[in-house]
Amino acid sequence: MNYFAPSKQKEKIFPVIGQPFYILDKVDSTNNYAMEQVNTGTVTPGSAWFAMEQTAGKGQRGKQWLSPPGENIILTIALQPGTLPLSRQFMLSVAVALGAYDWFSKYAGDETAIKWSNDLYWRDRKAGGILIENVLRGNTWQYAITGLGININQAVFPEHLTNPVSLRQITGKTFDTVQLARELCTALQERLQMLHPAQYTTLLETYKSKLIRMEKPGLYRANGEYFEGIIRDVLPDGKLCVEKEGEMLQFGFGEIEFIFTK
């Protein structure tokens, strides 16, 4: 897919992503920093903050995301959903995940995949993650603070991590992380411009086609139990449908764990 092609939407749904593009030397968390800027009321929608070093990075469900200084993409974007209803927030996650997939696969190739709900994978190894934190004003979805942490030049990872991988490990090359982060903003722009009711089905079907383990058996854990299952579907609200011994089960975010081995 050429994600630099002009969007087919006549009207832009999102402003230009990554304009302005700020580079921070050191910060506790780019999501925290972006949230503080949004709370001042002076942020331009589409603003992006790139950190060379992050001391207290956040991952999904309260996990910490650590990165050696200057080696990876640590990026947060202040997205203003506009007319996108809060009931469709999973579609925003889908669009962001697909944008990251489009960009990463350009370098890492067709073994790139998305792990439900929005982790970036290469083969069975995690290359990055996405954390979206919503800012609400009453019933209005004002901002979606969208953080992306992607392994680029890191060569050594902590032993406790099961299956990490970086773009350097995949390709054998080192990269300019700031330049790649700017390219990522462009790729995200193209997918976000598809967030229109007429495109929801296309986005979701494309997302499912890039999903790791889709229609394939895999090992999972839920409610303290390990089991083998097959992913059969992802619903518009984000629920994962997994077939277990002929029974179709549905899982929300944080309710099921993918099991990978080293």
Accessible surface in RSA format (square Angstrom, percent):
REM  Atomic radii and reference values for relative SASA: ProtOr
REM  Chains: A
REM  Algorithm: Lee & Richards
REM  Probe-radius: 1.40
REM  Slices: 20
REM RES _ NUM      All-atoms   Total-Side   Main-Chain    Non-polar    All polar
REM                ABS   REL    ABS   REL    ABS   REL    ABS   REL    ABS   REL
RES MET A   1   154.97  80.3  68.86  45.6  86.11 205.0  78.53  66.8  76.44 101.3
RES ASN A   2   103.76  71.6  84.82  82.0  18.95  45.6  38.10  91.7  65.66  63.5
RES TYR A   3     7.20   3.4   5.28   3.0   1.92   5.0   6.60   5.0   0.60   0.7
RES PHE A   4    97.76  48.9  74.03  45.9  23.73  61.7  75.46  45.7  22.31  63.8
RES ALA A   5    44.17  40.6  38.61  59.6   5.57  12.7  42.31  59.6   1.86   4.9
RES PRO A   6   122.08  89.0 101.16  92.2  20.92  76.1 109.95  90.8  12.13  75.4
RES SER A   7    43.16  36.5  15.13  20.2  28.03  64.6  19.53  41.6  23.64  33.1
RES LYS A   8   192.13  93.7 159.48  97.9  32.65  77.7 109.94  99.0  82.19  87.5
RES GLN A   9    44.44  24.9  31.25  22.8  13.19  31.4   3.34   7.1  41.10  31.2
RES LYS A  10   215.73 105.2 172.10 105.6  43.62 103.9 122.97 110.7  92.76  98.8
RES GLU A  11   140.59  80.7 133.20 100.8   7.39  17.6  51.62  99.8  88.97  72.6
RES LYS A  12   134.45  65.6 112.50  69.0  21.95  52.3  78.40  70.6  56.05  59.7
RES ILE A  13    41.15  23.4  18.83  14.0  22.33  53.8  24.20  17.4  16.95  46.0
RES PHE A  14     1.81   0.9   0.16   0.1   1.65   4.3   1.59   1.0   0.21   0.6
RES PRO A  15    52.49  38.3  40.00  36.5  12.49  45.4  51.42  42.5   1.08   6.7
RES VAL A  16    60.03  39.5  56.70  51.3   3.32   8.0  56.70  49.3   3.32   9.0
RES ILE A  17     8.57   4.9   0.04   0.0   8.54  20.6   0.04   0.0   8.54  23.2
RES GLY A  18     8.11  10.0   0.00   N/A   8.11  10.0   1.66   4.5   6.45  14.5
RES GLN A  19   116.46  65.1 109.23  79.8   7.23  17.2  32.12  68.4  84.34  64.0
RES PRO A  20    50.16  36.6  41.42  37.8   8.74  31.8  49.73  41.1   0.43   2.7
RES PHE A  21    28.75  14.4   4.75   2.9  24.01  62.5   4.75   2.9  24.01  68.7
RES TYR A  22    98.46  46.0  95.29  54.2   3.16   8.2  65.28  49.1  33.18  40.9
RES ILE A  23    84.34  48.0  54.55  40.6  29.80  71.8  54.55  39.3  29.80  80.9
RES LEU A  24    28.72  16.0  26.18  18.7   2.54   6.4  28.72  20.2   0.00   0.0
RES ASP A  25   119.15  83.5 108.10 107.6  11.05  26.1  34.15  80.4  85.00  84.8
RES LYS A  26   131.01  63.9 105.50  64.7  25.51  60.7  52.20  47.0  78.81  83.9
RES VAL A  27    16.65  11.0   9.16   8.3   7.48  18.0  16.65  14.5   0.00   0.0
RES ASP A  28    64.40  45.1  58.15  57.9   6.25  14.8  25.65  60.4  38.74  38.6
RES SER A  29     1.32   1.1   1.32   1.8   0.00   0.0   0.00   0.0   1.32   1.8
RES THR A  30     5.25   3.7   5.25   5.3   0.00   0.0   0.00   0.0   5.25   7.9
RES ASN A  31     6.84   4.7   6.20   6.0   0.64   1.5   4.60  11.1   2.24   2.2
RES ASN A  32    47.68  32.9  45.21  43.7   2.47   5.9  10.11  24.3  37.57  36.3
RES TYR A  33    65.81  30.7  65.22  37.1   0.59   1.5  32.33  24.3  33.48  41.3
RES ALA A  34     0.00   0.0   0.00   0.0   0.00   0.0   0.00   0.0   0.00   0.0
RES MET A  35    46.50  24.1  46.50  30.8   0.00   0.0  40.27  34.2   6.22   8.2
RES GLU A  36    98.80  56.7  95.18  72.0   3.62   8.6  39.62  76.6  59.18  48.3
RES GLN A  37    50.23  28.1  50.23  36.7   0.00   0.0   3.13   6.7  47.10  35.7
RES VAL A  38     6.64   4.4   0.56   0.5   6.08  14.7   0.84   0.7   5.80  15.7
RES ASN A  39    92.52  63.8  62.74  60.6  29.78  71.7  23.69  57.0  68.83  66.5
RES THR A  40    85.09  60.5  53.13  53.9  31.96  76.2  61.18  82.2  23.91  36.1
RES GLY A  41    66.75  82.3   0.00   N/A  66.75  82.3  33.78  92.7  32.97  73.8
RES THR A  42   112.52  80.0  80.33  81.4  32.19  76.7  73.25  98.4  39.27  59.4
RES VAL A  43    23.78  15.6   5.22   4.7  18.56  44.7   9.27   8.1  14.51  39.3
RES THR A  44    74.22  52.8  69.16  70.1   5.06  12.1  39.81  53.5  34.41  52.0
RES PRO A  45    34.18  24.9  33.46  30.5   0.73   2.6  33.46  27.6   0.73   4.5
RES GLY A  46     0.14   0.2   0.00   N/A   0.14   0.2   0.10   0.3   0.04   0.1
RES SER A  47     1.56   1.3   1.56   2.1   0.00   0.0   0.16   0.3   1.41   2.0
RES ALA A  48     0.00   0.0   0.00   0.0   0.00   0.0   0.00   0.0   0.00   0.0
RES TRP A  49     8.36   3.4   8.36   4.0   0.00   0.0   3.66   1.9   4.70   7.6
RES PHE A  50     0.59   0.3   0.59   0.4   0.00   0.0   0.59   0.4   0.00   0.0
RES ALA A  51     0.29   0.3   0.00   0.0   0.29   0.7   0.00   0.0   0.29   0.8
RES MET A  52    63.05  32.6  61.92  41.0   1.13   2.7  59.61  50.7   3.44   4.6
RES GLU A  53    47.19  27.1  47.15  35.7   0.04   0.1   3.84   7.4  43.35  35.4
RES GLN A  54    16.29   9.1   8.63   6.3   7.66  18.2   0.61   1.3  15.68  11.9
RES THR A  55    69.97  49.8  46.35  47.0  23.61  56.3  41.68  56.0  28.29  42.8
RES ALA A  56    42.74  39.3  39.69  61.3   3.05   6.9  39.94  56.3   2.80   7.4
RES GLY A  57     2.45   3.0   0.00   N/A   2.45   3.0   0.00   0.0   2.45   5.5
RES LYS A  58    78.83  38.5  59.80  36.7  19.02  45.3  45.50  41.0  33.33  35.5
RES GLY A  59    18.21  22.5   0.00   N/A  18.21  22.5  15.47  42.4   2.74   6.1
RES GLN A  60    53.85  30.1  49.79  36.4   4.06   9.7  21.25  45.2  32.60  24.7
RES ARG A  61   151.88  63.8 108.37  55.2  43.52 103.6  65.30  89.2  86.59  52.5
RES GLY A  62    80.22  98.9   0.00   N/A  80.22  98.9  40.91 112.3  39.31  88.0
RES LYS A  63   130.16  63.5 121.40  74.5   8.76  20.9  82.35  74.1  47.81  50.9
RES GLN A  64   112.44  62.9  80.94  59.2  31.50  75.0  29.62  63.0  82.82  62.8
RES TRP A  65    47.84  19.2  46.28  22.4   1.56   3.7  35.93  19.2  11.91  19.3
RES LEU A  66   102.89  57.3  85.42  61.1  17.47  43.9  85.59  60.1  17.30  46.5
RES SER A  67    13.21  11.2   0.25   0.3  12.96  29.9   1.71   3.6  11.50  16.1
RES PRO A  68    43.82  31.9  37.50  34.2   6.32  23.0  42.72  35.3   1.09   6.8
RES PRO A  69    85.94  62.6  69.88  63.7  16.06  58.4  70.11  57.9  15.84  98.4
RES GLY A  70    27.96  34.5   0.00   N/A  27.96  34.5  12.65  34.7  15.30  34.3
RES GLU A  71    60.15  34.5  59.41  44.9   0.73   1.7  14.82  28.7  45.33  37.0
RES ASN A  72     2.04   1.4   0.00   0.0   2.04   4.9   0.00   0.0   2.04   2.0
RES ILE A  73     0.00   0.0   0.00   0.0   0.00   0.0   0.00   0.0   0.00   0.0
RES ILE A  74     4.09   2.3   4.09   3.0   0.00   0.0   4.09   2.9   0.00   0.0
RES LEU A  75     0.74   0.4   0.00   0.0   0.74   1.9   0.00   0.0   0.74   2.0
RES THR A  76     0.00   0.0   0.00   0.0   0.00   0.0   0.00   0.0   0.00   0.0
RES ILE A  77     0.70   0.4   0.70   0.5   0.00   0.0   0.70   0.5   0.00   0.0
RES ALA A  78     0.00   0.0   0.00   0.0   0.00   0.0   0.00   0.0   0.00   0.0
RES LEU A  79     2.67   1.5   2.22   1.6   0.45   1.1   2.67   1.9   0.00   0.0
RES GLN A  80    61.60  34.4  59.03  43.1   2.57   6.1  12.51  26.6  49.09  37.2
RES PRO A  81     0.08   0.1   0.02   0.0   0.06   0.2   0.02   0.0   0.06   0.4
RES GLY A  82    55.48  68.4   0.00   N/A  55.48  68.4  32.51  89.2  22.97  51.4
RES THR A  83   130.87  93.1 103.16 104.6  27.71  66.0  89.17 119.8  41.70  63.0
RES LEU A  84     7.42   4.1   1.92   1.4   5.51  13.8   3.93   2.8   3.49   9.4
RES PRO A  85    66.20  48.3  55.81  50.9  10.40  37.8  66.20  54.7   0.00   0.0
RES LEU A  86    60.21  33.5  53.52  38.3   6.69  16.8  53.80  37.8   6.42  17.3
RES SER A  87    97.32  82.2  61.57  82.2  35.75  82.3  58.22 124.0  39.10  54.8
RES ARG A  88    79.68  33.5  79.37  40.5   0.31   0.7   7.58  10.4  72.10  43.7
RES GLN A  89    82.80  46.3  78.54  57.4   4.26  10.1  22.11  47.1  60.68  46.0
RES PHE A  90     8.28   4.1   4.19   2.6   4.10  10.7   7.72   4.7   0.56   1.6
RES MET A  91     1.21   0.6   1.21   0.8   0.00   0.0   0.00   0.0   1.21   1.6
RES LEU A  92     0.81   0.5   0.81   0.6   0.00   0.0   0.81   0.6   0.00   0.0
RES SER A  93    12.56  10.6  12.52  16.7   0.04   0.1  10.81  23.0   1.75   2.5
RES VAL A  94     0.31   0.2   0.00   0.0   0.31   0.7   0.31   0.3   0.00   0.0
RES ALA A  95     0.00   0.0   0.00   0.0   0.00   0.0   0.00   0.0   0.00   0.0
RES VAL A  96     0.45   0.3   0.45   0.4   0.00   0.0   0.45   0.4   0.00   0.0
RES ALA A  97     2.05   1.9   0.75   1.2   1.30   3.0   1.55   2.2   0.51   1.3
RES LEU A  98     0.00   0.0   0.00   0.0   0.00   0.0   0.00   0.0   0.00   0.0
RES GLY A  99     0.00   0.0   0.00   N/A   0.00   0.0   0.00   0.0   0.00   0.0
RES ALA A 100     0.88   0.8   0.88   1.4   0.00   0.0   0.88   1.2   0.00   0.0
RES TYR A 101    22.32  10.4  22.32  12.7   0.00   0.0   6.99   5.3  15.33  18.9
RES ASP A 102     7.81   5.5   2.10   2.1   5.71  13.5   2.78   6.5   5.03   5.0
RES TRP A 103     0.01   0.0   0.01   0.0   0.00   0.0   0.01   0.0   0.00   0.0
RES PHE A 104     0.00   0.0   0.00   0.0   0.00   0.0   0.00   0.0   0.00   0.0
RES SER A 105    24.56  20.8  17.03  22.7   7.53  17.3   5.75  12.3  18.80  26.3
RES LYS A 106   109.42  53.4  71.44  43.8  37.98  90.4  64.44  58.0  44.98  47.9
RES TYR A 107    60.33  28.2  39.38  22.4  20.94  54.5  34.52  25.9  25.81  31.8
RES ALA A 108    12.23  11.2   0.00   0.0  12.23  27.8   1.48   2.1  10.75  28.5
RES GLY A 109    31.99  39.4   0.00   N/A  31.99  39.4  31.37  86.1   0.62   1.4
RES ASP A 110   136.54  95.6 106.96 106.5  29.58  70.0  44.00 103.6  92.54  92.3
RES GLU A 111    78.82  45.3  68.14  51.6  10.68  25.4  33.21  64.2  45.61  37.2
RES THR A 112     7.31   5.2   0.00   0.0   7.31  17.4   0.00   0.0   7.31  11.1
RES ALA A 113    13.34  12.3  13.34  20.6   0.00   0.0  13.34  18.8   0.00   0.0
RES ILE A 114     0.96   0.5   0.96   0.7   0.00   0.0   0.96   0.7   0.00   0.0
RES LYS A 115    28.50  13.9  28.50  17.5   0.00   0.0   8.21   7.4  20.29  21.6
RES TRP A 116    10.30   4.1   7.66   3.7   2.65   6.2   7.66   4.1   2.65   4.3
RES SER A 117    21.42  18.1  13.69  18.3   7.73  17.8   0.74   1.6  20.67  29.0
RES ASN A 118     8.41   5.8   6.82   6.6   1.59   3.8   0.13   0.3   8.28   8.0
RES ASP A 119    17.24  12.1  16.50  16.4   0.74   1.8   1.58   3.7  15.66  15.6
RES LEU A 120     4.70   2.6   4.02   2.9   0.68   1.7   4.63   3.3   0.07   0.2
RES TYR A 121     6.76   3.2   6.76   3.8   0.00   0.0   0.00   0.0   6.76   8.3
RES TRP A 122    24.16   9.7  24.16  11.7   0.00   0.0  23.09  12.3   1.07   1.7
RES ARG A 123   132.17  55.5 117.42  59.9  14.75  35.1  46.52  63.6  85.65  51.9
RES ASP A 124    77.98  54.6  76.67  76.3   1.31   3.1  18.79  44.2  59.19  59.0
RES ARG A 125    89.66  37.6  89.66  45.7   0.00   0.0  27.05  37.0  62.61  37.9
RES LYS A 126    71.69  35.0  71.28  43.7   0.41   1.0  29.86  26.9  41.83  44.6
RES ALA A 127     0.00   0.0   0.00   0.0   0.00   0.0   0.00   0.0   0.00   0.0
RES GLY A 128     1.58   1.9   0.00   N/A   1.58   1.9   1.58   4.3   0.00   0.0
RES GLY A 129    15.88  19.6   0.00   N/A  15.88  19.6  12.28  33.7   3.61   8.1
RES ILE A 130     7.56   4.3   4.05   3.0   3.52   8.5   5.19   3.7   2.37   6.4
RES LEU A 131    27.03  15.1  26.28  18.8   0.75   1.9  26.28  18.5   0.75   2.0
RES ILE A 132    39.40  22.4  16.63  12.4  22.77  54.9  16.63  12.0  22.77  61.8
RES GLU A 133    45.33  26.0  40.56  30.7   4.77  11.4  19.62  37.9  25.71  21.0
RES ASN A 134    55.56  38.3  27.45  26.5  28.10  67.7   8.39  20.2  47.16  45.6
RES VAL A 135     8.68   5.7   6.78   6.1   1.89   4.6   8.68   7.5   0.00   0.0
RES LEU A 136    82.05  45.7  61.56  44.0  20.49  51.5  61.56  43.2  20.49  55.1
RES ARG A 137   114.09  47.9 103.55  52.8  10.54  25.1  57.99  79.3  56.10  34.0
RES GLY A 138    72.99  90.0   0.00   N/A  72.99  90.0  44.45 122.0  28.54  63.9
RES ASN A 139   157.28 108.5 125.51 121.3  31.77  76.5  38.27  92.1 119.01 115.0
RES THR A 140    85.81  61.0  81.01  82.1   4.80  11.4  52.18  70.1  33.63  50.8
RES TRP A 141    15.21   6.1   6.04   2.9   9.17  21.5   6.04   3.2   9.17  14.9
RES GLN A 142    55.18  30.9  52.66  38.5   2.53   6.0   8.94  19.0  46.24  35.1
RES TYR A 143    13.68   6.4  13.68   7.8   0.00   0.0   6.22   4.7   7.46   9.2
RES ALA A 144     0.00   0.0   0.00   0.0   0.00   0.0   0.00   0.0   0.00   0.0
RES ILE A 145     0.00   0.0   0.00   0.0   0.00   0.0   0.00   0.0   0.00   0.0
RES THR A 146     0.70   0.5   0.70   0.7   0.00   0.0   0.70   0.9   0.00   0.0
RES GLY A 147     8.59  10.6   0.00   N/A   8.59  10.6   7.62  20.9   0.97   2.2
RES LEU A 148     3.54   2.0   0.02   0.0   3.52   8.8   1.15   0.8   2.38   6.4
RES GLY A 149    11.99  14.8   0.00   N/A  11.99  14.8   6.96  19.1   5.02  11.3
RES ILE A 150     2.34   1.3   2.34   1.7   0.00   0.0   2.34   1.7   0.00   0.0
RES ASN A 151    11.05   7.6  11.05  10.7   0.00   0.0   0.00   0.0  11.05  10.7
RES ILE A 152     0.00   0.0   0.00   0.0   0.00   0.0   0.00   0.0   0.00   0.0
RES ASN A 153    19.80  13.7  18.79  18.2   1.01   2.4   7.88  19.0  11.92  11.5
RES GLN A 154     8.44   4.7   8.44   6.2   0.00   0.0   1.01   2.1   7.44   5.6
RES ALA A 155    46.38  42.6  30.32  46.8  16.07  36.5  30.32  42.7  16.07  42.6
RES VAL A 156   123.37  81.2 110.46 100.0  12.92  31.1 113.40  98.5   9.97  27.0
RES PHE A 157    33.88  17.0  13.66   8.5  20.22  52.6  14.91   9.0  18.97  54.3
RES PRO A 158    55.96  40.8  40.74  37.1  15.21  55.3  52.94  43.7   3.01  18.7
RES GLU A 159   144.40  82.9 132.14 100.0  12.26  29.2  68.86 133.2  75.54  61.7
RES HIS A 160   140.07  76.6 107.91  75.0  32.15  82.3  87.86  90.6  52.20  60.7
RES LEU A 161    71.77  40.0  66.52  47.6   5.25  13.2  67.82  47.6   3.94  10.6
RES THR A 162    61.78  43.9  51.65  52.4  10.13  24.1  19.88  26.7  41.90  63.3
RES ASN A 163    21.87  15.1  17.22  16.6   4.64  11.2   7.29  17.5  14.58  14.1
RES PRO A 164    23.03  16.8  20.53  18.7   2.50   9.1  21.07  17.4   1.96  12.2
RES VAL A 165     0.49   0.3   0.49   0.4   0.00   0.0   0.49   0.4   0.00   0.0
RES SER A 166     0.00   0.0   0.00   0.0   0.00   0.0   0.00   0.0   0.00   0.0
RES LEU A 167     0.00   0.0   0.00   0.0   0.00   0.0   0.00   0.0   0.00   0.0
RES ARG A 168    95.74  40.2  94.27  48.1   1.48   3.5   5.35   7.3  90.39  54.8
RES GLN A 169    74.79  41.8  39.84  29.1  34.95  83.2  26.70  56.8  48.09  36.5
RES ILE A 170    33.84  19.3   5.76   4.3  28.08  67.7   7.56   5.4  26.28  71.3
RES THR A 171    40.69  28.9  11.80  12.0  28.89  68.9  19.77  26.6  20.92  31.6
RES GLY A 172    69.33  85.5   0.00   N/A  69.33  85.5  33.52  92.0  35.82  80.2
RES LYS A 173   133.25  65.0 128.19  78.7   5.06  12.1  75.58  68.0  57.67  61.4
RES THR A 174    96.83  68.9  73.44  74.5  23.39  55.7  40.55  54.5  56.28  85.1
RES PHE A 175    38.60  19.3  20.34  12.6  18.26  47.5  27.97  17.0  10.63  30.4
RES ASP A 176    91.80  64.3  75.27  74.9  16.53  39.1  36.26  85.3  55.55  55.4
RES THR A 177     8.84   6.3   6.50   6.6   2.34   5.6   0.83   1.1   8.01  12.1
RES VAL A 178    31.12  20.5  31.12  28.2   0.00   0.0  31.12  27.0   0.00   0.0
RES GLN A 179    87.65  49.0  86.28  63.1   1.37   3.3  29.30  62.4  58.35  44.3
RES LEU A 180     6.77   3.8   6.77   4.8   0.00   0.0   6.77   4.8   0.00   0.0
RES ALA A 181     0.00   0.0   0.00   0.0   0.00   0.0   0.00   0.0   0.00   0.0
RES ARG A 182   104.33  43.8  99.25  50.6   5.08  12.1  32.96  45.1  71.37  43.3
RES GLU A 183    29.43  16.9  27.19  20.6   2.24   5.3  11.80  22.8  17.64  14.4
RES LEU A 184     0.00   0.0   0.00   0.0   0.00   0.0   0.00   0.0   0.00   0.0
RES CYS A 185     3.91   3.0   3.91   4.4   0.00   0.0   3.91   9.9   0.00   0.0
RES THR A 186    53.30  37.9  49.21  49.9   4.08   9.7  26.52  35.6  26.78  40.5
RES ALA A 187     0.00   0.0   0.00   0.0   0.00   0.0   0.00   0.0   0.00   0.0
RES LEU A 188     1.80   1.0   1.80   1.3   0.00   0.0   1.80   1.3   0.00   0.0
RES GLN A 189    19.39  10.8  19.39  14.2   0.00   0.0  19.19  40.8   0.20   0.2
RES GLU A 190    32.22  18.5  28.47  21.5   3.75   8.9   3.23   6.3  28.99  23.7
RES ARG A 191    11.75   4.9  11.75   6.0   0.00   0.0   0.10   0.1  11.65   7.1
RES LEU A 192     0.73   0.4   0.73   0.5   0.00   0.0   0.73   0.5   0.00   0.0
RES GLN A 193     2.78   1.6   2.78   2.0   0.00   0.0   2.64   5.6   0.14   0.1
RES MET A 194    33.11  17.1  33.11  21.9   0.00   0.0  24.18  20.6   8.93  11.8
RES LEU A 195     5.43   3.0   0.02   0.0   5.41  13.6   0.02   0.0   5.41  14.5
RES HIS A 196    76.34  41.7  75.95  52.8   0.40   1.0  46.70  48.1  29.65  34.5
RES PRO A 197    92.59  67.5  77.70  70.8  14.88  54.1  78.04  64.4  14.55  90.4
RES ALA A 198    84.29  77.5  47.17  72.8  37.12  84.4  59.74  84.1  24.55  65.0
RES GLN A 199    37.39  20.9  37.39  27.3   0.00   0.0   2.29   4.9  35.10  26.6
RES TYR A 200    21.00   9.8  20.45  11.6   0.55   1.4  17.64  13.3   3.36   4.1
RES THR A 201    99.56  70.8  94.51  95.8   5.05  12.0  63.15  84.8  36.41  55.0
RES THR A 202    67.62  48.1  62.46  63.3   5.16  12.3  38.26  51.4  29.36  44.4
RES LEU A 203     0.00   0.0   0.00   0.0   0.00   0.0   0.00   0.0   0.00   0.0
RES LEU A 204    14.83   8.3  14.83  10.6   0.00   0.0  14.83  10.4   0.00   0.0
RES GLU A 205    90.90  52.2  85.88  65.0   5.01  11.9  37.41  72.4  53.49  43.7
RES THR A 206    32.47  23.1  27.40  27.8   5.08  12.1  17.24  23.2  15.23  23.0
RES TYR A 207     0.24   0.1   0.24   0.1   0.00   0.0   0.24   0.2   0.00   0.0
RES LYS A 208    26.87  13.1  26.56  16.3   0.31   0.7   8.42   7.6  18.44  19.6
RES SER A 209    82.23  69.5  41.57  55.5  40.66  93.7  49.24 104.9  32.99  46.2
RES LYS A 210    65.51  32.0  58.60  36.0   6.90  16.4  17.02  15.3  48.49  51.6
RES LEU A 211    11.01   6.1   0.09   0.1  10.92  27.5   0.12   0.1  10.89  29.3
RES ILE A 212    18.09  10.3  13.44  10.0   4.65  11.2  18.09  13.0   0.00   0.0
RES ARG A 213    33.06  13.9  27.48  14.0   5.58  13.3   9.57  13.1  23.49  14.2
RES MET A 214    38.14  19.8  29.62  19.6   8.52  20.3  29.62  25.2   8.52  11.3
RES GLU A 215    94.88  54.5  74.97  56.7  19.91  47.4  45.48  88.0  49.40  40.3
RES LYS A 216   131.32  64.1 131.21  80.5   0.11   0.3  73.99  66.6  57.34  61.1
RES PRO A 217    97.44  71.0  80.17  73.1  17.26  62.7  80.38  66.4  17.06 106.0
RES GLY A 218    11.87  14.6   0.00   N/A  11.87  14.6  11.59  31.8   0.28   0.6
RES LEU A 219    67.15  37.4  64.54  46.2   2.61   6.6  64.54  45.3   2.61   7.0
RES TYR A 220     0.00   0.0   0.00   0.0   0.00   0.0   0.00   0.0   0.00   0.0
RES ARG A 221    82.66  34.7  80.09  40.8   2.57   6.1   9.78  13.4  72.88  44.2
RES ALA A 222     8.95   8.2   3.67   5.7   5.28  12.0   6.88   9.7   2.07   5.5
RES ASN A 223   154.87 106.8 107.57 104.0  47.29 113.9  40.76  98.1 114.11 110.3
RES GLY A 224    69.93  86.2   0.00   N/A  69.93  86.2  34.12  93.6  35.81  80.2
RES GLU A 225    84.38  48.4  79.73  60.3   4.65  11.1  35.20  68.1  49.19  40.2
RES TYR A 226   118.90  55.5  99.44  56.6  19.46  50.6  74.45  55.9  44.45  54.8
RES PHE A 227    16.88   8.4   9.11   5.6   7.77  20.2  16.88  10.2   0.00   0.0
RES GLU A 228   128.75  73.9 116.20  87.9  12.55  29.9  34.64  67.0  94.11  76.8
RES GLY A 229     4.04   5.0   0.00   N/A   4.04   5.0   3.74  10.3   0.30   0.7
RES ILE A 230    43.04  24.5  43.04  32.1   0.00   0.0  43.04  31.0   0.00   0.0
RES ILE A 231     0.05   0.0   0.05   0.0   0.00   0.0   0.05   0.0   0.00   0.0
RES ARG A 232    81.83  34.4  70.28  35.8  11.54  27.5  20.25  27.7  61.57  37.3
RES ASP A 233    45.45  31.8  45.45  45.2   0.00   0.0  12.85  30.2  32.60  32.5
RES VAL A 234     1.24   0.8   0.00   0.0   1.24   3.0   0.00   0.0   1.24   3.4
RES LEU A 235    48.14  26.8  48.14  34.4   0.00   0.0  48.14  33.8   0.00   0.0
RES PRO A 236    69.48  50.6  67.30  61.4   2.18   7.9  67.47  55.7   2.01  12.5
RES ASP A 237    77.67  54.4  58.24  58.0  19.43  45.9  40.29  94.8  37.38  37.3
RES GLY A 238     0.59   0.7   0.00   N/A   0.59   0.7   0.45   1.2   0.14   0.3
RES LYS A 239    81.91  40.0  81.16  49.8   0.75   1.8  42.06  37.9  39.85  42.5
RES LEU A 240     0.00   0.0   0.00   0.0   0.00   0.0   0.00   0.0   0.00   0.0
RES CYS A 241     7.47   5.7   7.47   8.3   0.00   0.0   1.47   3.7   6.00   6.5
RES VAL A 242     0.00   0.0   0.00   0.0   0.00   0.0   0.00   0.0   0.00   0.0
RES GLU A 243    45.07  25.9  42.42  32.1   2.65   6.3   6.54  12.6  38.53  31.5
RES LYS A 244    41.25  20.1  39.85  24.5   1.40   3.3  14.25  12.8  27.00  28.8
RES GLU A 245   168.48  96.7 119.31  90.3  49.17 117.1  58.91 114.0 109.57  89.5
RES GLY A 246    66.38  81.9   0.00   N/A  66.38  81.9  28.63  78.6  37.75  84.5
RES GLU A 247   104.26  59.9  98.72  74.7   5.55  13.2  37.52  72.6  66.74  54.5
RES MET A 248   100.52  52.1  74.86  49.5  25.67  61.1  74.69  63.5  25.83  34.2
RES LEU A 249    43.02  24.0  40.79  29.2   2.23   5.6  43.02  30.2   0.00   0.0
RES GLN A 250   102.00  57.0  75.38  55.1  26.62  63.4  18.03  38.4  83.98  63.7
RES PHE A 251    15.89   7.9  15.69   9.7   0.20   0.5  15.89   9.6   0.00   0.0
RES GLY A 252    14.05  17.3   0.00   N/A  14.05  17.3  13.71  37.6   0.33   0.7
RES PHE A 253   112.84  56.5  88.26  54.7  24.58  64.0  89.14  54.0  23.69  67.8
RES GLY A 254    42.08  51.9   0.00   N/A  42.08  51.9   7.32  20.1  34.76  77.9
RES GLU A 255   100.86  57.9  86.70  65.6  14.16  33.7  36.90  71.4  63.95  52.2
RES ILE A 256    15.09   8.6   0.00   0.0  15.09  36.4   2.81   2.0  12.28  33.3
RES GLU A 257    76.06  43.7  71.89  54.4   4.17   9.9  35.99  69.6  40.07  32.7
RES PHE A 258    15.15   7.6   2.52   1.6  12.63  32.9   2.52   1.5  12.63  36.1
RES ILE A 259    30.32  17.3  25.18  18.8   5.14  12.4  26.21  18.9   4.11  11.1
RES PHE A 260    25.62  12.8   9.44   5.8  16.17  42.1  12.70   7.7  12.92  37.0
RES THR A 261   116.60  82.9  95.80  97.1  20.80  49.6  68.57  92.1  48.03  72.6
RES LYS A 262   160.30  78.2  91.29  56.0  69.01 164.3 107.35  96.6  52.95  56.4
END  Absolute sums over single chains surface
CHAIN  1 A    12477.0       9646.3       2830.7       6510.8       5966.2
END  Absolute sums over all chains
TOTAL         12477.0       9646.3       2830.7       6510.8       5966.2
